[in-house]
């Protein structure tokens, strides 16, 4: 089982769209896949047409009142399940802080699911917090969507520095470009420069496209209703890059 997290300190960069579309691609390839929507805004839960409610909330989940597999919901897609968001997740930092070894709690919850799922994708809220550290401890890799702007580059460097300072040496960081507009000279320059600085980053660019925005209308992954569009094809290419690393055909970093 591989645990991946779509994560960025900055919001509005395409984390949820990436989580949903990559999970759909994994499931389509026959890999039993689970998405855990950790964001109290519940966007991934919305896309999968599931009610954003977890029995017992975040408190019950961390206290072990229910096994995690009791809270998992099926989706409309084969091999693809969802652990929904809950508005109580807004207090998850406080709930984790009450636990012994708080940063290990998510990994502890997810480990028993290894027999059922080949891939787990965590859709994370934007921040650096105790929840973030628990995600860093649980995940094998962070998939980090970056808009080609100066502020996005700054948050990537903050993330890399934070990983080093906190000793998350086994955690792989895989940035990739999201919401790219090749008509903009700045986007072109930043894409070229960062690929030179980080040769191990994912090279597929997710374009800025209205098709991605329309996921909220269709409430479904792109590939399920617009497989031929440019953005869906980009996510398919991105998944091939991610899968190559999961299977060890390409080094993580």
VEXDREN-2710 file (C-alpha; in Angstrom, 1 decimal):
% VEXDREN-2710
k/r/px/py/pz
1/UNK/0.0/0.0/0.0
2/UNK/1.2/3.5/-0.9
3/UNK/0.0/6.6/0.8
4/UNK/0.1/9.8/-1.2
5/UNK/-1.1/13.2/-0.1
6/UNK/-2.0/16.1/-2.3
7/UNK/-0.7/19.0/-0.2
8/UNK/0.4/22.6/-0.4
9/UNK/0.8/25.3/2.2
10/UNK/-1.1/27.6/-0.1
11/UNK/-4.8/27.1/-1.0
12/UNK/-6.4/27.4/-4.4
13/UNK/-3.7/25.5/-6.3
14/UNK/-5.7/22.4/-7.4
15/UNK/-5.0/20.0/-4.6
16/UNK/-8.5/18.5/-4.5
17/UNK/-8.9/18.3/-8.3
18/UNK/-5.6/16.5/-8.4
19/UNK/-6.6/14.1/-5.6
20/UNK/-9.9/13.2/-7.2
21/UNK/-8.6/12.8/-10.7
22/UNK/-5.5/10.8/-9.8
23/UNK/-7.6/8.5/-7.6
24/UNK/-10.0/7.9/-10.4
25/UNK/-7.0/7.0/-12.7
26/UNK/-5.6/4.6/-10.1
27/UNK/-9.0/2.9/-9.7
28/UNK/-9.5/2.7/-13.5
29/UNK/-6.1/0.9/-13.7
30/UNK/-7.5/-1.7/-11.3
31/UNK/-5.8/-0.5/-8.1
32/UNK/-8.2/-0.5/-5.1
33/UNK/-8.0/3.1/-4.1
34/UNK/-9.2/5.2/-1.1
35/UNK/-9.5/9.0/-0.9
36/UNK/-9.5/10.4/2.6
37/UNK/-10.9/14.0/2.5
38/UNK/-9.1/15.6/5.4
39/UNK/-10.3/19.1/4.5
40/UNK/-13.3/20.4/6.5
41/UNK/-14.4/22.3/3.4
42/UNK/-15.2/18.8/2.0
43/UNK/-14.6/19.5/-1.7
44/UNK/-13.5/16.0/-2.6
45/UNK/-16.5/14.6/-0.7
46/UNK/-18.8/16.9/-2.7
47/UNK/-17.2/15.8/-6.0
48/UNK/-18.0/12.1/-5.1
49/UNK/-21.6/12.9/-4.2
50/UNK/-21.2/11.8/-0.6
51/UNK/-22.6/13.5/2.5
52/UNK/-19.8/15.3/4.4
53/UNK/-20.4/13.5/7.7
54/UNK/-18.4/11.0/9.7
55/UNK/-20.1/9.1/12.5
56/UNK/-18.6/10.4/15.8
57/UNK/-16.7/13.1/14.0
58/UNK/-13.0/13.7/14.2
59/UNK/-13.1/13.0/18.0
60/UNK/-14.6/9.6/17.6
61/UNK/-12.3/8.7/14.8
62/UNK/-9.1/9.5/16.8
63/UNK/-10.5/7.8/19.9
64/UNK/-11.0/4.6/18.0
65/UNK/-14.8/4.5/18.7
66/UNK/-15.2/3.1/15.1
67/UNK/-12.8/1.2/12.9
68/UNK/-11.9/3.3/9.9
69/UNK/-13.3/0.8/7.5
70/UNK/-16.8/1.3/9.1
71/UNK/-16.7/4.9/8.1
72/UNK/-15.7/4.4/4.4
73/UNK/-18.2/5.0/1.7
74/UNK/-18.4/3.6/-1.8
75/UNK/-18.4/5.9/-4.8
76/UNK/-20.0/5.6/-8.2
77/UNK/-16.7/4.2/-9.5
78/UNK/-15.3/0.7/-9.3
79/UNK/-12.2/0.2/-7.0
80/UNK/-12.7/3.7/-5.6
81/UNK/-13.9/4.5/-2.1
82/UNK/-14.0/7.6/0.0
83/UNK/-13.5/8.4/3.7
84/UNK/-15.6/11.6/3.8
85/UNK/-14.7/14.9/5.3
86/UNK/-16.5/16.2/8.4
87/UNK/-16.8/19.8/9.6
88/UNK/-15.4/18.7/12.9
89/UNK/-12.0/18.2/11.2
90/UNK/-11.5/21.9/11.7
91/UNK/-10.6/20.9/15.2
92/UNK/-8.3/18.1/14.2
93/UNK/-5.2/19.9/15.4
94/UNK/-6.6/20.2/18.9
95/UNK/-7.8/16.6/18.9
96/UNK/-4.4/15.3/17.8
97/UNK/-2.6/17.4/20.4
98/UNK/-4.5/15.5/23.1
99/UNK/-3.0/12.2/21.9
100/UNK/0.3/10.6/22.8
101/UNK/2.6/10.7/19.7
102/UNK/0.1/12.9/17.8
103/UNK/2.0/12.9/14.5
104/UNK/1.8/9.1/14.3
105/UNK/-2.0/8.9/14.7
106/UNK/-3.0/9.0/11.0
107/UNK/-0.5/6.3/10.1
108/UNK/-1.8/4.2/12.9
109/UNK/-5.3/4.5/11.6
110/UNK/-4.4/3.8/8.0
111/UNK/-2.1/0.8/8.5
112/UNK/-4.9/-1.8/8.9
113/UNK/-6.3/-0.8/5.5
114/UNK/-3.2/-2.1/3.7
115/UNK/-4.9/-5.4/3.0
116/UNK/-7.8/-3.7/1.2
117/UNK/-6.2/-0.8/-0.7
118/UNK/-3.2/-0.5/-3.0
119/UNK/-3.3/3.3/-3.0
120/UNK/-4.6/5.8/-0.4
121/UNK/-4.7/9.5/-1.4
122/UNK/-5.1/12.1/1.4
123/UNK/-6.7/15.4/0.3
124/UNK/-5.2/17.8/2.7
125/UNK/-6.2/21.3/3.9
126/UNK/-3.8/24.1/3.2
127/UNK/-1.6/24.9/6.2
128/UNK/1.4/23.9/8.2
129/UNK/0.0/22.4/11.3
130/UNK/-0.1/19.4/13.6
131/UNK/-2.4/17.8/11.0
132/UNK/0.2/18.5/8.3
133/UNK/2.9/16.8/10.4
134/UNK/0.7/13.8/10.9
135/UNK/0.2/13.6/7.2
136/UNK/4.0/13.9/6.6
137/UNK/4.5/11.0/9.0
138/UNK/1.8/8.9/7.3
139/UNK/2.5/9.5/3.6
140/UNK/5.1/8.0/1.4
141/UNK/5.0/11.1/-0.8
142/UNK/3.5/14.6/-1.1
143/UNK/2.1/15.5/-4.5
144/UNK/2.5/19.2/-4.5
145/UNK/0.6/21.2/-7.1
146/UNK/2.2/24.6/-7.9
147/UNK/0.8/27.5/-9.8
148/UNK/3.7/29.1/-11.8
149/UNK/3.9/32.2/-9.6
150/UNK/6.5/33.6/-7.3
151/UNK/4.3/33.0/-4.1
152/UNK/3.8/29.4/-5.0
153/UNK/7.6/28.9/-5.5
154/UNK/8.1/30.5/-2.1
155/UNK/5.7/28.0/-0.4
156/UNK/7.5/25.1/-2.1
157/UNK/10.8/26.2/-0.6
158/UNK/9.1/26.7/2.8
159/UNK/7.8/23.1/2.6
160/UNK/11.2/21.7/1.7
161/UNK/12.9/23.6/4.5
162/UNK/10.2/22.4/7.0
163/UNK/10.8/18.8/6.0
164/UNK/14.5/19.2/6.6
165/UNK/14.1/20.9/10.0
166/UNK/11.6/18.4/11.3
167/UNK/13.5/15.4/10.1
168/UNK/11.0/13.9/7.7
169/UNK/13.8/12.4/5.7
170/UNK/11.8/9.5/4.2
171/UNK/9.1/11.7/2.9
172/UNK/9.3/12.4/-0.8
173/UNK/8.2/15.7/-2.2
174/UNK/6.9/15.6/-5.8
175/UNK/6.0/19.0/-7.1
176/UNK/4.1/19.5/-10.4
177/UNK/2.7/22.5/-12.2
178/UNK/-1.0/23.2/-11.9
179/UNK/-3.3/25.8/-13.6
180/UNK/-0.6/26.6/-16.2
181/UNK/-1.4/29.2/-18.8
182/UNK/1.3/29.0/-21.5
183/UNK/0.1/32.3/-22.9
184/UNK/1.7/34.0/-19.9
185/UNK/5.4/34.7/-20.3
186/UNK/5.9/34.5/-16.5
187/UNK/4.4/31.0/-16.4
188/UNK/6.7/29.9/-19.2
189/UNK/9.8/31.3/-17.4
190/UNK/8.9/29.8/-14.0
191/UNK/8.2/26.3/-15.5
192/UNK/11.5/26.3/-17.3
193/UNK/13.5/27.5/-14.3
194/UNK/11.9/25.2/-11.7
195/UNK/12.4/22.1/-13.9
196/UNK/16.1/22.9/-14.0
197/UNK/16.2/23.4/-10.2
198/UNK/14.2/20.3/-9.3
199/UNK/15.1/17.6/-11.9
200/UNK/13.1/15.0/-10.0
201/UNK/9.8/16.9/-10.0
202/UNK/6.9/15.6/-12.1
203/UNK/7.1/17.0/-15.5
204/UNK/3.4/16.9/-16.5
205/UNK/1.7/20.3/-16.5
206/UNK/-2.0/20.6/-15.6
207/UNK/-3.4/23.4/-17.7
208/UNK/-5.7/26.2/-16.6
209/UNK/-9.0/24.9/-18.0
210/UNK/-12.7/25.5/-17.6
211/UNK/-13.2/21.7/-17.8
212/UNK/-11.5/21.4/-14.3
213/UNK/-13.8/24.1/-12.9
214/UNK/-16.8/22.2/-14.3
215/UNK/-16.0/19.2/-12.1
216/UNK/-18.2/21.0/-9.5
217/UNK/-21.1/21.0/-11.9
218/UNK/-20.8/17.3/-12.9
219/UNK/-19.6/16.3/-9.4
220/UNK/-17.3/13.7/-10.9
221/UNK/-13.7/13.1/-12.0
222/UNK/-12.8/14.6/-15.4
223/UNK/-12.0/11.2/-17.0
224/UNK/-15.6/10.0/-16.3
225/UNK/-17.3/12.6/-18.4
226/UNK/-14.7/14.5/-20.5
227/UNK/-11.9/12.0/-21.1
228/UNK/-10.8/13.7/-24.4
229/UNK/-10.3/17.1/-22.9
230/UNK/-6.8/18.5/-22.5
231/UNK/-7.0/18.6/-18.7
232/UNK/-8.1/15.0/-18.4
233/UNK/-5.3/13.9/-20.7
234/UNK/-2.9/15.8/-18.6
235/UNK/-4.1/14.1/-15.4
236/UNK/-3.7/10.8/-17.2
237/UNK/-0.1/11.6/-18.0
238/UNK/0.5/12.8/-14.5
239/UNK/-0.9/9.5/-13.1
240/UNK/1.5/7.6/-15.3
241/UNK/4.4/9.5/-13.8
242/UNK/3.2/8.9/-10.3
243/UNK/2.6/5.2/-10.9
244/UNK/6.1/4.8/-12.3
245/UNK/7.4/6.0/-8.9
246/UNK/5.0/3.9/-6.9
247/UNK/6.1/0.8/-8.8
248/UNK/9.8/1.6/-8.5
249/UNK/10.4/2.1/-12.2
250/UNK/11.5/5.7/-11.6
251/UNK/13.3/6.9/-8.5
252/UNK/11.2/9.1/-6.2
253/UNK/13.9/11.8/-5.9
END
